């Protein structure tokens, strides 16, 4: 049985909506957990943080034309702050996604030119990085006066989407696996968006209009020229900081 990692976030639903293959077992986890499992060989493929591929490309291939990327906004990778970003002193970075952590550092230090302290103590931070469903629900609570969308910050700088996750396959996995994943994801995307537009998709905690906005205006699941260019730019940043060593 082939094991494939899936992040249990709202943003992965289109890729797995009609995922049916008796030869594949889905394994759930946070992006950082799945990246570690993939590196160790506990799973053979997974939709994981793009940084895992960028820093360990000798171990992996990626499934063509599949990603979790932002358009102009990502809507679910957000910095929540009690103060304007220029006044931020301490930042809590969620451990759940290494890509989002590095993107936060890029936005804070390269774009806004501040040097905050990064802490694992959420309670003492004046700014929090949250991702996925947690970020979506925190935004709906409306408790933070300042919210910064990291996908939008990247877009303002580069006029490009940001690639948060790739569907990565270990090089020692069966040769048929990448093609089969592509087939399953593409069939799932079509079925999901057909049902979404027909109001057949119901997800607790979200109105239909919110789902349409999130899945059609914020997220992109392809991997074209713009996304690949964006990955190249981010890789240069990772190299400049020594994160790829």
C-alpha positions as CSV (number, residue, x, y, z in Angstrom):
1,X,0.0,0.0,0.0
2,X,1.4,3.4,-1.0
3,X,1.1,6.1,1.6
4,X,0.4,9.7,0.6
5,X,0.3,12.7,2.9
6,X,-2.6,15.1,3.1
7,X,-2.9,18.3,5.1
8,X,-6.3,18.4,6.8
9,X,-6.9,22.0,5.9
10,X,-9.7,23.6,3.9
11,X,-7.3,24.5,1.1
12,X,-6.6,20.9,0.3
13,X,-10.2,19.9,-0.3
14,X,-10.3,20.5,-4.1
15,X,-7.3,18.3,-4.6
16,X,-8.7,15.4,-2.6
17,X,-12.5,15.8,-3.2
18,X,-12.9,12.7,-5.3
19,X,-9.7,10.8,-4.3
20,X,-10.4,7.1,-4.7
21,X,-7.6,4.6,-5.2
22,X,-7.4,1.3,-3.4
23,X,-3.6,1.2,-3.8
24,X,-3.2,4.5,-1.9
25,X,-3.6,5.2,1.8
26,X,-4.0,8.9,2.8
27,X,-2.0,9.9,5.9
28,X,-3.0,13.2,7.6
29,X,-0.8,15.7,9.3
30,X,0.4,19.3,9.5
31,X,2.7,20.4,6.6
32,X,5.8,20.2,8.7
33,X,4.9,16.8,10.1
34,X,4.3,15.4,6.6
35,X,7.6,16.9,5.3
36,X,9.5,15.0,8.0
37,X,7.6,11.8,7.2
38,X,8.3,12.2,3.5
39,X,12.0,12.8,4.1
40,X,12.2,9.7,6.3
41,X,10.4,7.6,3.8
42,X,7.4,6.9,6.0
43,X,5.2,8.2,3.2
44,X,6.0,8.1,-0.5
45,X,4.4,11.4,-1.5
46,X,2.5,14.3,-0.1
47,X,1.2,17.8,-0.5
48,X,3.7,19.6,1.7
49,X,5.5,22.9,2.2
50,X,7.3,24.0,-1.0
51,X,10.5,24.6,1.0
52,X,10.8,20.9,1.6
53,X,11.3,20.4,-2.1
54,X,13.5,23.5,-2.6
55,X,16.0,22.4,0.1
56,X,15.9,18.7,-0.6
57,X,15.2,18.5,-4.4
58,X,17.8,15.7,-4.7
59,X,15.2,13.4,-2.9
60,X,12.1,14.4,-4.8
61,X,10.2,15.1,-7.9
62,X,7.0,17.2,-8.0
63,X,3.7,16.5,-9.7
64,X,3.4,18.9,-12.6
65,X,0.7,21.5,-12.6
66,X,-0.3,20.8,-9.0
67,X,0.3,23.3,-6.1
68,X,-1.4,25.2,-3.4
69,X,-0.6,28.8,-4.3
70,X,-2.0,32.2,-3.6
71,X,-3.3,34.5,-6.3
72,X,-3.2,38.2,-5.2
73,X,-4.2,37.1,-1.7
74,X,-3.8,33.8,0.1
75,X,-6.5,34.6,2.8
76,X,-5.3,31.8,5.1
77,X,-1.6,32.6,5.8
78,X,-1.9,35.7,8.0
79,X,0.1,37.7,10.5
80,X,-2.3,38.9,13.3
81,X,-0.8,41.9,15.2
82,X,-1.8,44.1,18.1
83,X,0.3,46.9,16.7
84,X,1.2,48.2,13.2
85,X,3.8,46.0,11.6
86,X,6.6,48.6,11.9
87,X,6.2,48.5,15.7
88,X,6.2,44.7,16.0
89,X,8.8,43.4,18.6
90,X,8.0,39.8,19.2
91,X,6.5,37.3,16.6
92,X,5.1,33.9,17.2
93,X,5.6,31.7,14.2
94,X,3.4,28.6,14.0
95,X,5.4,25.4,13.8
96,X,2.9,23.9,11.4
97,X,4.5,25.1,8.1
98,X,8.1,25.8,7.4
99,X,7.3,27.7,4.2
100,X,5.0,30.1,6.0
101,X,7.6,30.7,8.7
102,X,10.3,31.6,6.1
103,X,7.9,33.7,4.2
104,X,7.1,35.6,7.4
105,X,10.8,36.3,8.0
106,X,11.0,37.5,4.4
107,X,8.1,39.9,4.7
108,X,9.2,41.2,8.1
109,X,12.9,41.6,7.5
110,X,13.3,42.0,3.7
111,X,10.1,44.0,2.9
112,X,9.4,45.9,6.1
113,X,13.0,46.0,7.3
114,X,12.4,45.2,10.9
115,X,14.2,42.7,13.1
116,X,11.7,41.2,15.6
117,X,12.4,38.5,18.1
118,X,10.9,35.2,17.1
119,X,9.3,33.3,20.0
120,X,7.6,30.0,20.6
121,X,5.6,31.6,23.4
122,X,2.4,32.7,21.8
123,X,1.2,34.6,24.9
124,X,4.1,37.0,24.9
125,X,4.1,37.9,21.2
126,X,2.5,41.0,19.8
127,X,2.2,39.4,16.4
128,X,1.1,35.9,15.5
129,X,1.6,33.8,12.3
130,X,-1.4,31.5,11.8
131,X,-2.1,29.4,8.8
132,X,-4.9,27.3,7.3
133,X,-8.3,26.9,9.1
134,X,-6.9,28.4,12.3
135,X,-6.1,31.7,10.4
136,X,-9.5,31.7,8.7
137,X,-11.4,31.4,12.0
138,X,-9.2,33.8,13.8
139,X,-9.9,36.4,11.2
140,X,-13.6,35.8,11.6
141,X,-13.3,36.5,15.3
142,X,-12.1,40.0,14.6
143,X,-9.9,40.4,17.7
144,X,-6.8,41.8,16.1
145,X,-6.7,45.3,14.7
146,X,-4.0,44.6,12.2
147,X,-3.9,41.6,9.8
148,X,-1.3,41.1,7.1
149,X,-1.9,38.6,4.3
150,X,1.5,37.1,3.4
151,X,0.4,36.2,-0.1
152,X,-0.6,39.8,-0.7
153,X,2.7,41.1,0.7
154,X,4.6,38.9,-1.7
155,X,2.4,39.9,-4.6
156,X,2.8,43.6,-3.9
157,X,6.6,43.1,-4.0
158,X,6.9,40.8,-7.0
159,X,3.5,40.8,-8.8
160,X,3.6,37.0,-8.6
161,X,1.6,34.3,-6.8
162,X,3.3,32.6,-3.9
163,X,3.6,28.8,-3.9
164,X,3.0,27.5,-0.4
165,X,2.8,23.7,-1.2
166,X,3.8,21.3,-3.9
167,X,2.7,17.7,-4.4
168,X,6.1,16.0,-3.9
169,X,7.0,12.4,-4.7
170,X,10.1,10.6,-3.5
171,X,12.4,9.6,-6.3
172,X,12.4,6.0,-5.0
173,X,8.6,5.8,-5.2
174,X,6.9,3.7,-7.9
175,X,7.2,5.3,-11.3
176,X,3.4,5.3,-11.8
177,X,2.7,7.3,-8.6
178,X,3.2,10.9,-9.9
179,X,1.0,10.4,-12.9
180,X,-1.7,8.8,-10.8
181,X,-1.6,11.6,-8.3
182,X,-2.0,14.1,-11.1
183,X,-5.0,12.2,-12.5
184,X,-6.7,12.0,-9.1
185,X,-6.1,15.7,-8.3
186,X,-7.3,17.0,-11.6
187,X,-10.5,14.8,-11.5
188,X,-11.0,16.0,-7.9
189,X,-10.6,19.7,-8.8
190,X,-13.1,19.5,-11.6
191,X,-15.7,17.7,-9.5
192,X,-15.2,20.0,-6.5
193,X,-15.6,23.3,-8.5
194,X,-18.6,21.9,-10.4
195,X,-20.3,21.0,-7.1
196,X,-19.2,24.3,-5.5
197,X,-20.9,26.4,-8.2
198,X,-24.0,24.3,-7.9
199,X,-24.1,25.0,-4.1
200,X,-23.5,21.3,-3.2
201,X,-20.5,22.0,-1.0
202,X,-21.3,22.7,2.6
203,X,-18.5,23.1,5.2
204,X,-19.3,23.9,8.8
205,X,-18.4,27.4,9.9
206,X,-18.5,28.9,6.4
207,X,-21.2,30.5,4.3
208,X,-21.3,29.4,0.6
209,X,-20.2,32.9,-0.5
210,X,-17.2,32.7,1.8
211,X,-16.2,29.3,0.2
212,X,-16.6,30.7,-3.3
213,X,-14.4,33.7,-2.5
214,X,-11.7,31.6,-0.8
215,X,-11.5,28.9,-3.5
216,X,-11.8,31.1,-6.5
217,X,-10.3,34.4,-5.6
218,X,-7.6,33.4,-3.1
219,X,-6.3,30.0,-4.0
220,X,-4.8,28.5,-7.1
221,X,-4.0,24.8,-7.6
222,X,-2.0,25.0,-10.8
223,X,1.8,25.3,-11.3
224,X,2.6,27.4,-14.3
225,X,5.4,29.8,-15.4
226,X,4.5,32.5,-12.8
227,X,4.5,30.0,-9.9
228,X,7.8,28.5,-11.0
229,X,9.4,32.0,-11.3
230,X,8.1,32.8,-7.8
231,X,9.7,29.6,-6.4
232,X,13.1,30.7,-8.0
233,X,12.9,34.1,-6.2
234,X,12.1,32.5,-2.9
235,X,14.9,29.9,-3.4
236,X,17.4,32.8,-3.8
237,X,16.2,34.2,-0.5
238,X,16.6,30.9,1.2
239,X,20.1,30.6,-0.2
240,X,21.0,34.1,0.9
241,X,20.1,33.2,4.5
242,X,21.8,29.8,4.5
243,X,18.5,28.0,5.0
244,X,19.3,25.5,2.2
245,X,22.5,24.3,3.8
